[in-house]
Amino acid sequence: MYELRKDPLLGRWVAVKKESRAPSDYNIPVEDYKENSCILCPGQESRTPPEITALRDGGSWSVRVFPNLDLVFHIEGELGRKGVGMYDKMNSIGANELIIESPYHNRRPEDIGVTQMTRVIQMYQDRITDLKRDTRIRHILVFKNSGRSAGAIYTHPHAEIVATPVIPKRIKDELDGAMQYYSYKERCVFCDMMKEEMKTGERVIFETRDFIAFCPFSPKFSFEFWILPKRHHCAFEEIKTSEIEDLGAMCTTVLKKIRQVLRDPPFNYVIHTAPYRITKQNMWHTLGEDYHWHIEIVPRLTGMSGFEWGSGFHILSTSPEDAAKYLREA
């Protein structure tokens, strides 16, 4: 049997199986990479595009950033917006960057320690702050693909930044949902969700001084969970230094939990933060009040069916309550 649940943010429905599958019931494929020489490792810097920035410990780098080798969005040029009959188009102005999160090929930042995880988060903040100075850019997405089936090209620990001249549809739907909730209740939907989760506790995975990790009531995927700052703020780049350190501890803990419980699954995580706030009529005037930056982490355990692709109606074989219990107890 399944039960249907409605997402209070996007208004979509999901189907959740009442008799949850355990972590051991998922058949997670073994990753098979063929890498003879990793260009992301120290000593291979000449094989990558010129460095944008880096954090260094002594003479060697601990976190390094350079343009992606296969650029979709280019920082040089003009937007060149124009119409072609009834259609619209523009040049692919923006940015693609790789953030190399560890100098070690087989050691992820959460395995090196909280200090390294904190450095990585600091770099996320620095790059978003720098890219938002470009008024052509409307939205910036920081994300991580871990494992081939999650979209990773390299095994070396890394994340990516993509800055775009438009707000992607998925993000706009989230912004619109938050704005509509606020216009009706005059409260942040994310703050309300966080208070509800803290009150019941059944979907909470881990909590620190400044952050909480929980499985949402109506997730898109089994074992999906979110990290929210307890302090309401719409923009990730305005995180405080003390919060960066606390988030480093949070990420170190929860990333190890999903690897332990789900036997090192492929996964994605994405930082959802406010877009560049260009004043438009009836747009984003309450963004500071209604939106709440957060991180979404999704283990890739199963594929999507034709029904899910065609309808946007997701089906979960493990309930968020049971998923949170497995992760909380790890």
C-alpha positions as CSV (number, residue, x, y, z in Angstrom):
1,M,0.0,0.0,0.0
2,Y,1.0,3.6,-0.7
3,E,-0.1,6.9,0.8
4,L,-0.2,10.2,-1.1
5,R,1.5,13.2,0.4
6,K,1.4,16.9,-0.8
7,D,4.5,19.1,-0.8
8,P,3.7,22.4,0.9
9,L,6.3,24.2,-1.1
10,L,5.7,23.1,-4.7
11,G,2.2,21.8,-4.4
12,R,3.1,18.5,-6.1
13,W,2.1,15.0,-4.8
14,V,4.2,12.0,-4.1
15,A,3.4,8.3,-3.3
16,V,5.1,6.8,-0.3
17,K,5.1,3.1,0.3
18,K,3.8,2.2,3.8
19,E,6.0,-0.9,4.1
20,S,9.4,0.7,3.6
21,R,12.3,-1.0,1.9
22,A,15.4,-1.3,4.1
23,P,18.8,0.1,3.0
24,S,20.0,-3.4,2.3
25,D,17.1,-4.0,-0.2
26,Y,18.5,-1.5,-2.7
27,N,20.8,-2.8,-5.4
28,I,23.4,-0.1,-5.6
29,P,25.7,-0.5,-8.7
30,V,29.4,-0.8,-8.2
31,E,31.1,2.2,-9.8
32,D,33.5,1.3,-12.6
33,Y,35.8,4.1,-13.7
34,K,38.7,3.8,-16.1
35,E,41.2,6.5,-15.0
36,N,44.8,6.2,-15.9
37,S,45.9,9.6,-14.7
38,C,43.7,12.0,-12.8
39,I,44.1,15.6,-14.0
40,L,42.6,16.9,-10.8
41,C,45.4,15.6,-8.6
42,P,48.3,17.8,-7.4
43,G,51.1,17.9,-9.9
44,Q,48.7,17.9,-12.8
45,E,47.9,21.6,-12.8
46,S,49.4,22.2,-16.2
47,R,46.7,19.8,-17.7
48,T,43.8,22.0,-16.5
49,P,42.6,25.5,-17.4
50,P,44.2,28.4,-15.6
51,E,43.4,28.5,-11.9
52,I,40.7,31.0,-10.8
53,T,41.5,30.8,-7.1
54,A,42.7,28.4,-4.4
55,L,43.1,28.0,-0.7
56,R,46.7,27.0,0.2
57,D,48.2,25.4,3.3
58,G,51.9,26.3,3.1
59,G,52.9,25.8,-0.5
60,S,50.4,23.3,-1.5
61,W,46.7,23.8,-2.3
62,S,43.9,22.3,-0.2
63,V,41.0,23.5,-2.3
64,R,41.4,24.7,-6.0
65,V,39.0,26.2,-8.5
66,F,39.3,26.4,-12.3
67,P,36.9,26.7,-15.3
68,N,35.2,23.4,-16.4
69,L,36.9,21.7,-19.3
70,D,33.6,21.5,-21.2
71,L,32.1,24.9,-20.9
72,V,28.3,25.4,-21.5
73,F,28.3,29.0,-20.2
74,H,31.0,31.5,-21.0
75,I,31.9,34.5,-18.9
76,E,33.1,36.5,-22.0
77,G,30.6,38.2,-24.4
78,E,27.2,39.9,-24.3
79,L,23.8,38.4,-23.7
80,G,22.5,39.3,-27.1
81,R,18.9,38.7,-26.3
82,K,16.7,38.7,-29.4
83,G,13.6,37.3,-30.9
84,V,13.4,34.9,-33.8
85,G,9.8,35.0,-34.9
86,M,7.8,33.9,-31.9
87,Y,10.8,32.4,-30.2
88,D,13.4,33.9,-27.9
89,K,17.1,33.2,-27.6
90,M,20.3,34.6,-26.1
91,N,24.0,33.8,-25.9
92,S,25.1,31.3,-23.2
93,I,26.7,33.9,-20.9
94,G,27.5,32.6,-17.4
95,A,30.1,30.5,-15.7
96,N,31.1,26.8,-15.3
97,E,33.7,26.1,-12.6
98,L,35.1,23.0,-10.9
99,I,35.9,23.1,-7.2
100,I,38.5,20.5,-6.3
101,E,37.6,19.7,-2.7
102,S,40.6,17.6,-1.7
103,P,44.2,17.3,-2.7
104,Y,43.9,13.6,-2.3
105,H,42.5,11.4,-5.0
106,N,40.8,8.9,-2.7
107,R,40.0,11.0,0.3
108,R,36.9,13.1,0.4
109,P,36.8,16.3,2.4
110,E,34.5,14.8,5.1
111,D,37.2,12.1,5.6
112,I,40.0,14.6,6.0
113,G,38.2,16.4,8.8
114,V,35.9,19.2,9.7
115,T,38.6,21.8,8.9
116,Q,38.8,20.6,5.3
117,M,35.0,20.5,5.0
118,T,34.9,24.1,6.3
119,R,37.5,25.2,3.7
120,V,35.3,23.8,1.0
121,I,32.2,25.6,2.3
122,Q,34.3,28.8,2.5
123,M,35.2,28.4,-1.1
124,Y,31.5,27.9,-2.1
125,Q,30.8,31.2,-0.4
126,D,33.7,33.0,-2.0
127,R,32.8,31.9,-5.5
128,I,29.1,32.8,-5.2
129,T,30.0,36.2,-3.8
130,D,32.4,36.9,-6.7
131,L,30.1,35.7,-9.4
132,K,27.1,37.7,-8.1
133,R,29.1,40.9,-8.9
134,D,28.3,40.2,-12.5
135,T,24.9,41.7,-13.2
136,R,24.4,39.5,-16.3
137,I,24.0,36.5,-14.0
138,R,20.6,35.8,-12.5
139,H,21.2,32.5,-10.7
140,I,24.1,30.5,-9.3
141,L,23.9,26.7,-8.5
142,V,26.6,24.9,-6.4
143,F,26.2,21.2,-6.7
144,K,28.1,17.9,-6.3
145,N,27.8,14.7,-8.3
146,S,29.3,11.8,-6.5
147,G,29.4,8.5,-8.5
148,R,29.0,7.9,-12.2
149,S,25.2,7.2,-12.0
150,A,24.9,10.6,-10.2
151,G,26.6,12.4,-13.2
152,A,30.2,12.5,-12.0
153,I,32.9,12.5,-14.6
154,Y,35.9,12.2,-12.2
155,T,36.4,10.1,-9.1
156,H,38.5,12.8,-7.5
157,P,36.4,14.7,-5.0
158,H,35.0,17.8,-6.6
159,A,31.9,20.0,-6.8
160,E,30.7,22.4,-9.6
161,I,29.3,25.9,-9.9
162,V,27.1,26.9,-12.8
163,A,26.0,30.5,-13.1
164,T,23.2,31.2,-15.6
165,P,21.7,34.4,-17.1
166,V,18.2,33.0,-16.4
167,I,16.5,31.5,-13.4
168,P,16.0,27.7,-14.1
169,K,12.4,26.5,-14.1
170,R,12.9,24.2,-11.1
171,I,14.3,27.0,-9.1
172,K,11.6,29.5,-10.2
173,D,8.9,27.0,-9.1
174,E,10.5,26.8,-5.7
175,L,10.7,30.6,-5.4
176,D,7.1,31.0,-6.6
177,G,6.0,28.4,-4.1
178,A,7.8,30.1,-1.2
179,M,6.3,33.5,-2.2
180,Q,2.8,32.2,-2.5
181,Y,3.0,30.5,1.0
182,Y,4.3,33.8,2.4
183,S,1.6,35.9,0.8
184,Y,-1.1,33.6,2.3
185,K,0.4,33.0,5.8
186,E,3.0,35.8,6.2
187,R,5.5,33.2,7.3
188,C,8.5,31.4,5.6
189,V,7.4,27.9,4.5
190,F,10.9,26.6,5.2
191,C,10.9,28.0,8.8
192,D,7.4,26.4,9.3
193,M,8.7,23.0,8.0
194,M,11.7,23.2,10.2
195,K,9.6,24.0,13.3
196,E,7.3,21.1,12.5
197,E,10.2,18.7,12.1
198,M,11.8,19.9,15.3
199,K,8.5,19.5,17.1
200,T,7.8,15.9,16.0
201,G,11.4,14.7,15.6
202,E,10.5,11.6,13.6
203,R,12.2,12.8,10.4
204,V,15.1,14.6,12.0
205,I,18.5,13.0,11.3
206,F,21.0,15.3,13.0
207,E,21.0,18.7,14.7
208,T,23.8,21.2,15.5
209,R,23.9,24.6,17.1
210,D,23.0,26.4,13.8
211,F,21.7,23.7,11.4
212,I,19.2,20.8,11.2
213,A,19.1,17.9,8.8
214,F,15.8,16.1,8.2
215,C,14.0,14.0,5.6
216,P,11.2,16.2,4.2
217,F,7.6,15.0,4.6
218,S,7.1,14.6,0.8
219,P,10.5,14.0,-0.8
220,K,11.1,13.2,-4.4
221,F,13.4,10.3,-3.7
222,S,13.9,7.7,-1.0
223,F,16.5,8.8,1.6
224,E,16.5,12.4,0.3
225,F,17.2,14.9,3.1
226,W,17.7,18.6,3.5
227,I,20.0,20.7,5.6
228,L,18.5,24.1,6.8
229,P,20.1,26.9,8.8
230,K,18.1,27.7,11.9
231,R,18.7,31.4,11.3
232,H,16.3,32.6,8.6
233,H,18.2,34.0,5.6
234,C,17.7,33.7,1.8
235,A,21.3,34.0,0.6
236,F,23.9,31.3,1.2
237,E,26.8,33.7,0.6
238,E,25.8,35.8,3.6
239,I,26.5,32.9,6.0
240,K,28.5,33.8,9.1
241,T,31.9,32.5,9.9
242,S,30.7,30.6,12.9
243,E,27.9,29.1,10.8
244,I,30.4,27.9,8.2
245,E,32.3,26.0,10.9
246,D,29.1,24.5,12.2
247,L,28.0,23.6,8.7
248,G,31.3,21.9,8.2
249,A,30.6,19.7,11.2
250,M,27.1,19.0,10.0
251,C,28.2,18.0,6.4
252,T,31.0,15.8,7.8
253,T,28.5,13.9,9.9
254,V,25.6,13.4,7.5
255,L,27.8,12.6,4.4
256,K,29.4,9.8,6.4
257,K,26.0,8.6,7.5
258,I,24.6,8.1,4.0
259,R,27.8,6.2,3.0
260,Q,27.5,4.0,6.1
261,V,23.8,3.2,5.8
262,L,23.5,2.9,2.0
263,R,27.0,1.3,1.3
264,D,28.6,4.4,-0.4
265,P,25.8,5.2,-2.9
266,P,26.1,7.6,-5.8
267,F,24.5,10.9,-4.7
268,N,23.9,14.6,-5.5
269,Y,23.7,17.6,-3.3
270,V,22.7,21.0,-4.3
271,I,22.8,24.4,-2.5
272,H,19.6,26.3,-3.1
273,T,20.1,30.0,-2.6
274,A,18.4,33.3,-3.6
275,P,19.0,34.5,-7.2
276,Y,20.4,37.9,-8.1
277,R,17.7,40.3,-6.9
278,I,16.8,42.4,-9.8
279,T,13.7,44.5,-9.0
280,K,10.9,43.6,-11.3
281,Q,7.2,44.4,-11.0
282,N,5.6,42.0,-8.5
283,M,8.7,39.8,-8.4
284,W,11.0,39.0,-5.5
285,H,9.9,41.9,-3.3
286,T,9.5,39.6,-0.3
287,L,12.5,37.3,-1.2
288,G,14.3,38.1,2.0
289,E,11.3,37.2,4.1
290,D,9.8,34.2,2.2
291,Y,12.9,32.3,0.9
292,H,15.3,30.3,3.0
293,W,18.6,28.9,1.6
294,H,19.2,25.2,2.1
295,I,21.0,22.1,0.9
296,E,19.3,19.1,-0.7
297,I,21.0,15.8,-0.7
298,V,19.7,12.9,-2.8
299,P,21.2,9.4,-2.9
300,R,20.7,7.8,-6.3
301,L,19.2,4.4,-5.4
302,T,16.7,3.7,-8.1
303,G,15.9,5.0,-11.6
304,M,12.7,6.9,-12.6
305,S,9.8,5.2,-14.3
306,G,8.0,6.5,-17.3
307,F,5.1,7.5,-15.1
308,E,7.4,9.6,-12.9
309,W,9.1,11.3,-15.9
310,G,5.8,11.9,-17.6
311,S,3.7,13.1,-14.6
312,G,6.2,14.5,-12.1
313,F,4.5,12.3,-9.6
314,H,7.3,10.6,-7.6
315,I,7.0,7.1,-6.0
316,L,9.1,6.3,-2.9
317,S,9.7,2.8,-1.6
318,T,11.1,3.9,1.8
319,S,9.2,6.4,3.9
320,P,11.0,9.6,5.1
321,E,10.3,8.5,8.6
322,D,12.0,5.2,8.2
323,A,14.9,6.8,6.2
324,A,15.5,9.3,8.9
325,K,15.5,6.5,11.5
326,Y,18.2,4.5,9.6
327,L,20.3,7.7,9.1
328,R,19.8,9.0,12.7
329,E,20.9,5.7,14.2
330,A,24.0,5.4,12.1
